[in-house]
Amino acid sequence: MATYRIEGARIHGIDDFYGELNRLVMADEDWRLGASLDGLNDLLYGGIGALAGDEHPQFLWCDHQQSRTALGTDATRAWLTAKLDGPFDQALIRQQLRDLEAGTGKTYFELILEVFADHPRVGLTLA
């Protein structure tokens, strides 16, 4: 069981979060994890990078409050707005944007936490 220390002070946006994951668990791979919640989900299933063979990996997210801010409303708005130009459910994205602006929508930080929560064998501690 390994512990991977996410340095929240290095995270200033969505791409930085995935850069941090790549630094931690993909260093020995010849490819990198892209900025995708689906990719994060796949990573946490295991079998990829440093997580291969680790049945109970642990993540310690230091300076998580800085990350919470960096991955908050502004970053989430930009991410959702960019998705309006892609092959996604436009009505759903527009609703997510309305919810975000109303203060009832989930931020990217909260979505990351949900992905981690979907993997009970993977520990996440916010510090």
Buried (B, 14 or more C-beta within 10 A) or exposed (E): EEEBEBBBEBBBBBEBBBBBBBBBBBEEEEEBBEBEBEBBBBBBEBEBBBBEEBEEBBBBBBBBEBBBBBBBBBBBBEBBEEBEEEEEEEEEBEEBBEEBEEEEBBBBBEBBBEBBEEBEEBBBEBE
